[in-house]
Amino acid sequence: MIADASGRLGRVGIRVLLVDDQSLVRAGFRALLERADDVEVVGDAANGLQAVDETRRLRPDVVMMDVRMPELDGIEATRRITTDPQLAGIRVVVLTTFENDEYVFAALRAGASGFLLKDIEADELRAAVRVVHQGESLLSPRITSRIIAELVTRPPLAGPDTARIAVLTDREREVVALVARGLSNVEIGRTLFMSPATAKTHASRAMTKVGARDRAQLVVFAYETGLVTPP
C-alpha cells in the first residue's frame, strides 16, 4: 500500500482484468486473486467484446480470459488484444474448464501467454499471474502433457523451415530449442554453461527476431518451423 498524489492509500501490484460470462466465476477469481498483496483486480468483463474494450480502457497487466463466451469468444478476443500495437505488453492467460487440444493451440497462436484449467489451486492461480507478468509462458502440467502427446501423433515435417530459422544465431537456436523443451532460464544456463541472465537475453533477442510476444509464442515457433521435433 502506498499513498497516491491525493494522499489516499491504494493498492500497488499486478493489474488484472477478469473475463468470464458467469458472474459467480468472476467473483470467485477476484476473491482468490485479491488475497495477494501484489495483485489488484481492476475490472471484469462478461464477453469477448467487453474484454477488448475494457482492456483498452483499463490497460491491465494481465487478462484472465475465458474461452466460451457470447458476443465474441475468448480466442478471438485474445487475438484482438495481442495484435493491437497500443496494447503491447499486456499478457493474456486463457482459463477454461475444457481440456481441448484445439483450444490450447488456438489460444497460443492467438498470442496467449498461458493456458490454465479453472480447477487450478488458489496459490497456483496467483503464482500464474506473477509468472506471466514477468514475461514467462505458462501451461498447466496436464495441458503440457496433452500438447506433447498431440505433437507425437502429428505427421513429421518434411524438414526444418530453414528460411524462418535462419534469422537466429546458432546460440539463439540452442536457447530456443531448450525453451521449447520447457527449461527455465536457470536450467538453460546450466545446460549451455551461461548465466540465467544471458539465457534470458538470448531468448529475448530470439523473440524479437521471430516476432514472438513471449516464450509461449517462441515454443510455437520452435515446433512449427521444425527447429524442435516432438519427443
Legacy VTK file of the C-alpha trace (Angstrom):
# vtk DataFile Version 3.0
C-alpha trace
ASCII
DATASET POLYDATA
POINTS 231 float
0.000 0.000 0.000
1.238 3.499 -0.871
-0.303 6.940 -0.980
-1.228 8.426 -4.348
-0.912 12.104 -5.316
-4.025 12.977 -3.313
-2.665 11.278 -0.200
-5.130 8.381 -0.376
-3.888 4.868 0.200
-4.190 2.499 -2.695
-3.061 -0.979 -3.684
0.013 -1.379 -5.816
0.610 -4.562 -7.739
-0.126 -6.541 -10.879
-3.274 -5.167 -12.507
-5.634 -7.932 -13.613
-8.776 -7.918 -15.766
-11.127 -10.906 -15.282
-13.166 -12.121 -18.250
-15.889 -14.767 -17.873
-19.546 -14.915 -18.828
-20.510 -16.168 -15.348
-20.603 -13.515 -12.635
-20.040 -16.070 -9.861
-16.855 -17.273 -11.533
-15.579 -13.706 -11.831
-16.394 -13.041 -8.193
-14.639 -16.229 -7.116
-11.464 -15.476 -9.024
-11.492 -11.898 -7.761
-11.668 -13.109 -4.161
-8.806 -15.561 -4.712
-6.538 -13.118 -6.520
-7.062 -10.191 -4.177
-5.824 -12.210 -1.214
-2.370 -11.491 -2.646
-0.868 -8.136 -1.687
0.790 -7.785 -5.085
-2.316 -8.383 -7.237
-5.141 -5.946 -7.941
-8.270 -6.814 -9.949
-9.034 -3.583 -11.801
-12.140 -4.729 -13.653
-14.097 -7.528 -15.273
-15.979 -8.345 -18.452
-18.739 -10.806 -19.353
-17.895 -11.432 -23.020
-15.120 -11.062 -25.563
-16.207 -7.688 -26.909
-16.300 -6.224 -23.422
-12.918 -7.800 -22.737
-11.315 -5.963 -25.648
-12.994 -2.669 -24.733
-12.073 -2.933 -21.048
-8.501 -3.889 -21.880
-8.168 -0.748 -23.986
-9.766 1.377 -21.269
-8.067 -0.035 -18.174
-4.688 -1.159 -19.577
-4.278 -4.124 -17.170
-1.011 -6.026 -16.936
-2.695 -9.432 -17.237
-6.051 -10.506 -18.700
-7.541 -13.763 -17.407
-9.672 -14.873 -20.363
-12.472 -17.451 -20.580
-12.906 -19.319 -23.895
-16.613 -19.934 -24.444
-18.499 -16.640 -24.200
-21.281 -14.823 -26.054
-20.700 -11.931 -28.458
-17.066 -12.887 -29.064
-15.170 -15.964 -27.887
-12.014 -15.772 -25.805
-9.701 -16.920 -28.603
-10.690 -14.091 -30.945
-10.709 -11.588 -28.074
-7.174 -12.700 -27.227
-6.100 -12.238 -30.832
-7.532 -8.712 -30.964
-5.729 -7.753 -27.765
-2.355 -9.269 -28.632
-2.278 -7.844 -32.171
-3.166 -4.290 -31.117
0.081 -2.247 -31.045
-1.430 0.074 -28.437
-1.850 -2.893 -26.064
1.699 -4.192 -26.383
2.965 -5.738 -23.180
-0.436 -6.846 -21.909
-0.428 -10.591 -21.224
-3.398 -12.908 -21.684
-3.928 -16.145 -19.774
-6.719 -18.354 -21.074
-8.765 -20.078 -18.371
-11.253 -22.803 -19.202
-12.966 -25.931 -17.901
-12.370 -27.702 -21.218
-9.297 -29.883 -21.779
-9.485 -29.426 -25.534
-6.230 -29.594 -27.504
-7.538 -27.296 -30.220
-8.303 -24.626 -27.616
-4.702 -24.833 -26.435
-3.163 -24.463 -29.887
-5.655 -21.780 -30.922
-5.007 -19.801 -27.742
-1.225 -19.925 -28.155
-1.412 -18.988 -31.817
-3.709 -16.096 -30.889
-0.968 -14.771 -28.629
-1.934 -16.101 -25.195
0.921 -16.319 -22.709
-0.642 -19.188 -20.818
-3.458 -21.711 -20.680
-4.834 -22.956 -17.362
-7.767 -25.067 -16.263
-10.288 -23.464 -13.921
-9.827 -26.110 -11.254
-6.358 -24.707 -10.526
-5.499 -24.238 -6.842
-5.655 -20.713 -5.414
-1.917 -20.453 -4.751
-1.154 -21.717 -8.255
-3.531 -19.167 -9.753
-1.801 -16.282 -8.008
1.598 -17.688 -8.954
0.441 -17.950 -12.574
-0.370 -14.246 -12.675
3.101 -13.407 -11.360
4.866 -15.722 -13.811
3.043 -14.361 -16.856
3.515 -10.776 -15.701
7.270 -11.420 -15.660
7.145 -12.379 -19.336
7.279 -16.147 -18.938
4.914 -18.597 -20.605
2.669 -20.821 -18.559
0.920 -24.118 -19.178
-0.527 -26.404 -16.535
1.193 -29.822 -16.285
-1.898 -31.578 -17.618
-2.043 -29.261 -20.613
1.682 -29.650 -21.300
1.398 -33.446 -21.351
-1.527 -33.240 -23.763
0.399 -30.945 -26.102
3.344 -33.349 -26.190
1.002 -36.269 -26.862
-0.628 -34.332 -29.696
2.711 -33.401 -31.239
3.867 -37.014 -31.174
0.838 -38.153 -33.197
1.186 -35.469 -35.875
2.845 -36.343 -39.204
6.512 -35.323 -39.193
7.533 -32.217 -41.122
9.303 -32.724 -44.447
12.181 -30.775 -42.959
13.011 -27.657 -40.954
11.771 -24.313 -42.251
15.305 -23.041 -42.794
14.203 -19.627 -44.045
12.405 -18.785 -40.787
15.090 -20.355 -38.613
17.912 -18.544 -40.449
17.239 -15.259 -38.636
18.568 -16.808 -35.428
22.192 -17.258 -34.470
23.421 -20.734 -33.577
23.358 -19.850 -29.879
19.824 -18.428 -30.137
18.681 -21.641 -31.810
20.117 -23.650 -28.931
18.312 -21.467 -26.406
15.002 -21.548 -28.299
15.188 -25.339 -28.534
15.616 -25.584 -24.778
12.788 -23.103 -24.171
10.594 -25.354 -26.311
11.568 -28.296 -24.106
10.224 -26.400 -21.115
13.508 -25.380 -19.487
13.740 -22.235 -17.360
16.484 -19.627 -17.769
18.347 -21.170 -14.845
18.162 -24.647 -16.397
19.188 -23.315 -19.822
22.137 -21.578 -18.231
23.289 -24.808 -16.581
22.926 -26.740 -19.820
24.762 -24.234 -22.001
27.213 -23.019 -19.346
25.969 -19.445 -19.218
24.273 -17.258 -16.635
20.462 -17.193 -16.385
20.604 -13.519 -17.396
22.483 -14.397 -20.574
19.995 -17.161 -21.340
17.161 -14.673 -20.911
18.916 -12.187 -23.199
19.286 -14.787 -25.964
15.625 -15.787 -25.596
14.523 -12.134 -25.715
16.551 -11.467 -28.854
15.107 -14.572 -30.480
11.578 -13.442 -29.629
12.234 -10.076 -31.270
13.658 -11.659 -34.407
10.803 -14.109 -34.968
8.035 -11.750 -33.844
7.103 -13.724 -30.712
5.428 -11.814 -27.905
6.694 -14.151 -25.206
8.124 -17.585 -24.524
4.838 -19.344 -25.292
4.964 -17.963 -28.811
8.612 -18.992 -29.022
7.580 -22.581 -28.257
5.004 -22.477 -31.074
7.691 -21.125 -33.437
10.127 -23.873 -32.479
7.699 -26.681 -33.261
6.064 -25.109 -36.312
9.428 -24.490 -38.010
10.870 -27.891 -37.149
13.639 -26.380 -35.034
12.431 -28.824 -32.395
10.695 -32.097 -33.141
8.248 -33.865 -30.824
9.868 -36.332 -28.399
LINES 1 232
231 0 1 2 3 4 5 6 7 8 9 10 11 12 13 14 15 16 17 18 19 20 21 22 23 24 25 26 27 28 29 30 31 32 33 34 35 36 37 38 39 40 41 42 43 44 45 46 47 48 49 50 51 52 53 54 55 56 57 58 59 60 61 62 63 64 65 66 67 68 69 70 71 72 73 74 75 76 77 78 79 80 81 82 83 84 85 86 87 88 89 90 91 92 93 94 95 96 97 98 99 100 101 102 103 104 105 106 107 108 109 110 111 112 113 114 115 116 117 118 119 120 121 122 123 124 125 126 127 128 129 130 131 132 133 134 135 136 137 138 139 140 141 142 143 144 145 146 147 148 149 150 151 152 153 154 155 156 157 158 159 160 161 162 163 164 165 166 167 168 169 170 171 172 173 174 175 176 177 178 179 180 181 182 183 184 185 186 187 188 189 190 191 192 193 194 195 196 197 198 199 200 201 202 203 204 205 206 207 208 209 210 211 212 213 214 215 216 217 218 219 220 221 222 223 224 225 226 227 228 229 230
